[in-house]
C-alpha cells in the first residue's frame, strides 16, 4: 500500500464524490457519512506517511512516477514529456497534513446545508484538487489540480453562499483565473528554457530545478529568470490575495458557507505561498535575491495595511480575512530574507495561519448559526450563554495575535529573526502589525463576548458534543507547535537547508 499511498490520498475524495453520485437525492445522512469517510481515510494515510517519513533527507520520498504524455518533435524538434508524478518532502508534507486535518474537520463541522449531496460532491472534488497541488511533482499535473479547485469553489460559493453569492463567485473565478494564467505562462517558460539544457521539454519540477541550477548564463540569462519570476510573483500576489489584489478574499469569506471559509482560510489560500517556496525559492532563487527588497516592501505593506483595515471592519468574517492577509505578509517578509530563519518562519506562519483560520472561521460559523449574524456590534455578552465557545474564541484570538506558547508566536519570532538580519528598518515597521493585531482582535473579542448580554441572546446553546472535536484538535495542534516547534521544524529544516545552501547562505 505504501507504494500507492500518495495516489490514494489524492483520489479517495474523488472516489467519494463518484459514490455520492449514486446516492438518492432524498438521502439526508448518507452524503455526510460518505464525505467523512472520504476525508478521514486520506487523513489516516497522511498520518501513516508522516510516521514513516525520513526527516533527515531533503529530497522527495514516497515518489510515484509514470510517463503520461510523450510527444516526439513537439516543439523546435524537442520531445515533450509530461508525467504523472507525485512525491512528498519536508516542504509539501506540512501542507499535506494541514489539508487532511482542515478538510476532515470541515466535513465534521458542516451543518444545515441544503442540497447536501451536491454540496459534498463539489467539496470532495475541491479536496482532490488541494491534495494534488501539494503532491504533484510535474508542473502540468500541478496546474491541472490547481484548475480542479476553481470550478468547485465557484459552485460552492455561487449556490450555498450569502446574498451576494453570484457576484462574489464570479469575482473569485476572475481573480483566481487571472492568477492561473500567470502561473501557466511562467510554467511553460520554465519548461521551454530548461529544454535548452536537457534537450527534452519536460515539466518535471526536479529536472527543471537542476537545469536552472547548472545552466550557463548564455543559455538561461539572469534577465530571463527575472522576467519569469515577475510573472510568477504577480500571479502569486493574486492567488494569495496580497495587496493590491486582495479584494476577492474578504468578499469570499463574507459570502461563503462556514465550511468553505474554513477550507479557503485554512488551505486554499496557502497554495500561493507553496508556489512561492516550491517554484520561486526552489527553482528561481537568484531571481528572488534580485527582487528581495521589493518582496520585503510588499510584505510590510500587507502586514500594516491589512492590519489597519482589519481595525475598522464591522463584520467578524471580513476582519479575519484582513487578519489573514496581514499574517501572510509576514511570510513574504520571511521569504525575502532568504536565510534559514526567515524561510522557516515563513513556512511556520503559513501552517499556523491555516490552523488558526480554520479554528476562527469554525467558531464564527458556530456563533452565526446561533445568532444569525457575524456583525460585531450586534453581538455582545456571549460568554454568559455560551462560555465554551467564547473560551475557544478567546484562545484562537490570542493565538492569532501571537501569544507565547502558541503557533503564531514562534512563527513570528522566526520570520522576524530572519527578516531583521536582512531588512532591519522594514522589519521594524512590520512589527507594528503585531501591535495592531492585538488591538483589533481584543476589541472584537471584548464586544462579542463581554459586556451585558442582550435579551435576544439569553438561552443560546453552547458547544455541542460534535463541535468539541474541531475545536480541541485545532487548539491542541496550535499549542503543540507553539510549545514543541521541532515537530514542524524537524520536517522542514532539511529542505530549507538545501535551499539556503543553493542560494549561498
C-alpha positions in Angstrom: 0.0 0.0 0.0 2.9 2.4 0.8 3.8 2.4 -2.9 0.5 4.0 -3.9 -0.1 6.0 -0.7 0.0 9.4 -2.4 -2.4 8.3 -5.1 -4.8 7.0 -2.5 -4.6 10.3 -0.6 -5.3 12.4 -3.7 -8.1 10.3 -5.3 -10.0 8.9 -2.4 -12.0 12.1 -2.1 -12.8 12.0 -5.8 -13.9 8.4 -5.4 -16.2 9.6 -2.6 -17.6 12.2 -4.9 -18.3 9.5 -7.5 -20.0 7.3 -5.0 -22.1 10.2 -3.9 -23.4 10.5 -7.4 -25.3 7.2 -6.9 -26.8 8.2 -3.6 -30.5 9.2 -3.8 -31.1 13.0 -3.6 -33.6 12.4 -0.8 -31.0 10.8 1.4 -30.1 13.1 4.3 -27.4 11.5 6.4 -25.6 9.3 3.8 -23.8 12.1 2.0 -22.1 13.4 5.1 -21.2 9.9 6.2 -19.6 9.2 2.8 -17.8 12.6 2.9 -16.5 11.9 6.4 -15.0 8.5 5.2 -13.6 10.0 2.0 -11.8 12.7 4.0 -10.9 10.6 7.1 -9.0 7.9 5.1 -6.6 10.5 3.5 -6.1 11.9 7.0 -5.3 8.4 8.3 -2.9 7.8 5.3 -1.3 11.2 5.8 -0.6 10.2 9.4 0.9 6.9 8.3 3.1 8.8 5.8 4.2 11.2 8.5 5.1 8.3 10.8 7.3 6.7 8.0 8.8 9.9 6.7 12.6 10.2 7.0 13.2 13.7 8.3 16.9 13.5 7.7 16.5 13.6 4.0 15.8 16.7 2.0 14.7 15.0 -1.2 11.4 13.6 -2.4 10.1 10.5 -0.7 7.2 8.0 -1.4 7.6 9.0 -5.1 5.2 7.7 -7.7 6.1 8.4 -11.3 4.8 7.2 -14.6 5.2 8.7 -18.1 1.8 10.2 -19.1 2.2 12.2 -22.3 5.1 11.8 -24.7 5.1 13.7 -28.0 8.2 13.4 -30.2 9.2 16.6 -32.1 6.7 18.6 -30.1 8.5 22.0 -30.2 11.7 23.0 -32.0 12.4 19.3 -32.7 12.4 18.6 -29.0 10.2 15.9 -27.4 7.6 16.8 -24.8 7.4 14.6 -21.7 4.6 15.1 -19.1 4.5 12.7 -16.2 2.0 11.5 -13.6 4.5 12.3 -10.8 3.7 12.6 -7.1 6.1 13.0 -4.1 6.5 14.5 -0.7 9.4 16.2 1.0 9.8 18.4 4.1 8.1 21.3 2.3 5.0 19.5 1.0 4.4 17.2 4.0 3.2 20.0 6.4 0.8 21.3 3.7 -0.4 17.7 3.1 -1.1 17.3 6.8 -2.8 20.7 7.1 -5.0 19.8 4.1 -6.0 16.5 5.6 -6.8 18.0 9.0 -8.8 21.0 7.8 -10.8 19.2 5.1 -11.9 16.4 7.5 -12.8 18.8 10.3 -14.6 20.9 7.6 -16.9 18.0 6.9 -17.4 17.3 10.6 -18.3 21.0 11.1 -20.9 21.1 8.2 -24.4 21.6 9.4 -27.7 22.7 8.0 -26.7 22.6 4.3 -29.4 22.4 1.7 -28.8 20.0 -1.3 -26.3 18.2 0.9 -25.5 15.6 -1.8 -24.4 18.2 -4.4 -22.6 20.2 -1.7 -20.4 17.3 -0.7 -19.8 16.2 -4.3 -18.3 19.7 -5.1 -16.5 19.7 -1.7 -14.8 16.4 -2.4 -13.7 17.4 -5.9 -12.2 20.5 -4.3 -10.3 18.4 -1.7 -8.8 16.2 -4.5 -7.5 19.4 -6.2 -6.0 20.6 -3.0 -4.2 17.4 -2.3 -2.9 17.2 -5.9 -1.5 20.8 -5.7 0.7 19.9 -2.7 1.8 16.5 -4.0 2.3 17.0 -7.8 5.9 17.0 -8.9 5.1 17.8 -12.5 4.2 21.4 -13.4 1.4 20.3 -15.8 -0.1 18.0 -13.2 0.1 20.8 -10.6 -1.7 23.1 -12.9 -4.5 20.6 -13.6 -5.1 20.1 -9.9 -5.0 23.9 -9.4 -7.7 24.3 -12.0 -9.6 21.5 -10.3 -10.1 23.8 -7.3 -11.6 26.6 -9.3 -14.9 25.1 -10.6 -15.9 23.5 -7.2 -15.2 26.8 -5.4 -17.4 28.7 -7.9 -20.4 26.5 -7.3 -19.8 26.2 -3.5 -19.9 30.0 -3.2 -22.4 30.6 -6.0 -25.1 28.0 -4.8 -24.5 27.9 -1.0 -23.2 31.5 -0.4 -24.9 34.6 1.1 -27.0 37.3 -0.5 -24.2 38.4 -3.0 -23.2 34.8 -3.8 -23.4 35.1 -7.6 -21.4 38.3 -7.8 -18.7 37.1 -5.3 -18.4 33.7 -7.0 -17.8 35.4 -10.4 -15.3 37.7 -8.8 -13.5 34.7 -7.2 -13.4 33.0 -10.6 -12.0 36.0 -12.4 -9.2 36.7 -9.9 -8.1 33.1 -9.4 -8.4 32.6 -13.2 -6.0 35.5 -13.8 -3.6 34.0 -11.3 -3.8 30.7 -13.1 -2.9 32.4 -16.4 0.2 33.9 -14.9 1.2 30.6 -13.3 0.7 28.7 -16.6 2.7 31.3 -18.6 5.6 31.0 -16.1 5.5 27.2 -16.1 5.6 26.9 -19.9 8.5 29.4 -20.0 10.4 27.4 -17.3 10.0 24.2 -19.2 10.9 25.8 -22.5 14.2 27.2 -21.1 15.0 24.0 -19.2 14.7 22.1 -22.5 17.6 24.2 -23.8 19.8 22.5 -21.2 18.3 19.0 -21.1 17.3 18.6 -24.7 13.8 17.4 -23.6 10.9 19.7 -22.9 9.9 18.1 -19.6 7.5 19.5 -16.9 9.2 17.6 -14.1 10.0 20.1 -11.3 13.2 18.4 -10.2 14.6 18.2 -13.7 13.7 21.9 -14.3 15.3 22.9 -11.0 18.5 21.0 -11.8 18.6 22.5 -15.3 18.2 26.1 -14.0 20.9 25.4 -11.3 23.6 24.4 -13.7 22.7 26.2 -16.8 25.4 28.7 -18.1 24.4 32.3 -18.3 24.4 32.4 -22.1 21.7 29.6 -22.1 19.4 30.9 -19.3 20.2 34.5 -18.7 19.5 36.4 -15.5 17.1 38.8 -17.3 15.0 35.8 -18.4 14.9 34.5 -14.8 14.0 37.9 -13.5 11.2 38.3 -16.1 9.7 34.9 -15.4 9.8 35.4 -11.7 8.0 38.7 -12.0 5.1 37.0 -13.9 5.0 34.2 -11.4 5.2 36.6 -8.4 2.3 38.7 -9.9 0.2 35.5 -10.1 1.1 34.6 -6.5 0.1 38.1 -5.3 -3.4 37.5 -6.9 -3.6 33.8 -5.8 -2.6 34.6 -2.2 -4.8 37.8 -2.0 -2.0 40.1 -1.3 -2.4 43.9 -1.6 -3.5 45.3 -4.1 -5.1 42.2 -5.4 -6.7 41.2 -2.1 -10.4 42.3 -2.6 -11.7 38.9 -3.6 -10.8 37.3 -0.2 -12.9 39.4 2.3 -15.9 39.1 -0.1 -15.4 35.4 -0.4 -15.2 34.9 3.4 -18.2 37.1 3.9 -20.4 35.2 1.4 -19.1 31.6 1.6 -20.6 29.0 3.9 -18.7 28.5 7.1 -17.2 25.2 6.0 -15.9 26.7 2.8 -14.4 29.7 4.7 -12.6 27.1 6.9 -11.1 25.5 3.7 -10.3 28.8 2.0 -8.6 30.3 5.0 -7.0 27.0 6.1 -5.8 25.6 2.9 -6.8 27.1 -0.4 -5.2 30.5 0.4 -1.9 28.7 1.1 -1.4 27.4 -2.4 0.2 30.7 -3.5 2.7 30.5 -0.6 3.5 26.9 -1.5 4.2 28.0 -5.1 6.5 30.8 -3.8 8.5 28.3 -1.8 8.5 25.4 -4.3 9.0 27.3 -7.6 10.2 30.7 -6.5 12.8 29.7 -3.9 13.3 26.1 -5.3 13.9 27.0 -9.0 14.4 30.7 -9.2 16.4 31.6 -6.0 18.7 34.2 -7.7 15.6 36.0 -9.1 14.2 36.2 -5.6 17.5 37.6 -4.4 17.3 40.2 -7.1 13.8 41.3 -6.1 14.3 40.7 -2.3 13.8 44.3 -1.3 10.7 44.7 -3.4 9.2 41.5 -1.9 10.0 42.7 1.6 8.4 46.1 1.0 5.2 44.4 -0.4 5.3 42.1 2.7 5.4 45.0 5.1 2.7 46.9 3.2 0.5 43.8 3.6 1.3 43.5 7.3 0.5 47.1 8.2 -2.2 47.9 5.6 -4.3 44.8 6.2 -4.0 45.2 10.0 -5.1 48.8 9.8 -8.1 47.9 7.6 -9.0 45.0 9.9 -9.3 47.5 12.8 -12.3 49.2 11.1 -14.2 46.1 10.0 -17.7 45.7 11.4 -18.0 42.0 10.4 -16.1 39.2 12.0 -15.5 37.4 8.7 -14.1 40.4 7.0 -11.9 41.2 10.0 -10.5 37.6 9.9 -9.9 37.9 6.2 -7.8 41.0 6.6 -6.0 39.5 9.6 -5.0 36.5 7.4 -3.7 38.9 4.7 -1.6 40.6 7.4 -0.2 37.3 8.6 0.7 36.2 5.1 2.6 39.5 4.7 4.9 38.1 7.4 5.5 35.1 5.1 6.6 37.4 2.3 9.0 39.3 4.6 10.5 36.0 5.8 10.9 34.7 2.3 12.6 37.9 1.2 15.3 37.4 3.9 16.3 34.2 2.1 18.0 32.8 5.3 17.3 29.7 7.4 15.2 31.6 10.0 13.3 33.7 7.5 12.3 30.8 5.3 11.5 28.5 8.2 9.4 31.3 9.8 7.6 31.7 6.5 6.5 28.1 6.5 5.7 28.1 10.2 3.5 31.2 9.6 1.7 29.6 6.6 0.8 26.5 8.6 0.0 28.4 11.8 -2.3 30.8 9.8 -4.0 27.8 8.3 -4.8 26.2 11.6 -5.9 29.5 13.2 -8.0 30.5 10.3 -9.7 27.1 10.3 -10.5 27.4 14.0 -11.6 31.0 13.9 -13.9 30.5 10.9 -15.4 27.4 12.5 -16.1 29.4 15.7 -17.6 32.4 13.9 -19.7 29.9 11.9 -21.0 28.4 15.1 -21.9 31.8 16.5 -23.7 32.8 13.3 -25.7 29.5 13.4 -27.0 30.5 16.8 -27.3 34.3 16.5 -27.9 34.7 12.7 -25.2 37.4 12.5 -21.5 38.0 12.4 -21.7 41.8 12.8 -19.5 42.6 15.8 -21.6 45.4 17.2 -24.8 43.3 17.0 -23.3 40.7 19.3 -22.2 41.1 23.0 -22.2 39.3 26.2 -22.0 35.8 24.6 -19.6 34.5 27.3 -22.7 34.1 29.5 -24.9 31.9 27.4 -22.0 30.1 25.6 -18.9 30.1 27.8 -17.2 27.2 26.0 -17.5 28.7 22.5 -16.4 32.1 23.9 -13.4 30.5 25.6 -12.2 28.8 22.5 -12.8 32.0 20.5 -10.5 33.8 23.0 -7.9 31.1 22.7 -8.0 31.4 18.9 -7.7 35.2 19.0 -4.8 35.0 21.4 -3.1 32.5 19.2 -3.7 34.8 16.2 -2.1 37.8 17.8 1.0 35.8 18.7 0.6 34.8 22.4 3.8 32.9 23.6 3.2 29.1 23.7 1.0 29.1 20.6 2.0 28.6 17.0 1.6 32.2 16.0 4.3 33.3 18.4 7.1 31.0 17.2 6.1 31.7 13.6 6.5 35.5 14.0 9.7 35.1 16.0 11.4 33.0 13.3 10.2 35.1 10.4 11.2 38.4 12.1 14.6 37.0 13.2 15.4 36.2 9.6 13.9 39.5 8.3 15.8 41.7 10.8 19.1 40.2 9.7 18.3 41.3 6.1 16.0 44.3 6.4 16.2 45.8 9.9 14.3 49.0 9.0 11.5 47.4 7.1 11.2 44.7 9.8 10.8 47.3 12.5 7.9 48.8 10.6 6.5 45.3 10.1 6.3 44.6 13.8 3.6 47.3 14.0 1.3 44.6 12.6 1.7 42.6 15.9 0.5 45.6 17.9 -2.4 46.3 15.5 -3.4 42.6 15.7 -3.7 42.8 19.4 -5.9 45.9 19.1 -8.4 44.7 16.6 -8.7 41.2 17.9 -9.1 42.1 21.5 -11.5 44.9 20.5 -13.7 42.4 18.6 -13.4 39.9 21.4 -14.5 42.5 24.0 -17.6 43.5 22.0 -18.5 39.9 21.2 -18.2 38.0 24.4 -18.1 40.6 27.3 -20.4 43.3 28.5 -24.2 42.9 29.2 -25.9 40.1 27.4 -28.7 41.3 25.1 -32.1 39.7 25.9 -32.2 38.1 22.4 -29.0 36.1 23.2 -30.3 34.7 26.5 -30.7 31.0 26.4 -28.5 30.4 23.4 -27.0 26.9 23.3 -23.3 26.4 24.0 -20.9 24.0 22.2 -22.4 20.6 21.2 -20.5 17.4 21.6 -19.6 17.1 17.9 -18.2 20.7 17.9 -15.6 19.8 20.6 -13.7 17.7 18.0 -12.6 20.5 15.6 -12.2 23.0 18.5 -10.0 20.6 20.6 -8.0 19.3 17.6 -7.2 22.8 16.2 -6.3 24.2 19.7 -4.2 21.2 20.5 -2.2 21.5 17.3 -1.7 25.3 17.7 -0.4 24.7 21.2 1.7 21.7 20.2 3.6 23.7 17.5 3.9 26.6 20.0 5.5 24.6 22.8 7.3 22.0 20.7 8.1 23.7 17.4 10.5 20.9 16.5 7.6 18.8 15.5 7.3 21.1 12.4 10.9 22.4 12.3 12.4 18.9 12.0 10.3 18.3 8.9 11.1 21.5 7.0 14.7 22.1 8.1 16.5 19.7 5.7 14.5 21.1 2.7 15.1 24.7 3.8 18.8 24.0 4.4 19.1 22.7 0.9 17.5 25.8 -0.5 19.8 28.1 1.6 22.9 26.2 0.5 21.9 26.6 -3.1 21.3 30.3 -2.5 24.8 30.6 -1.0 23.7 31.4 2.6 
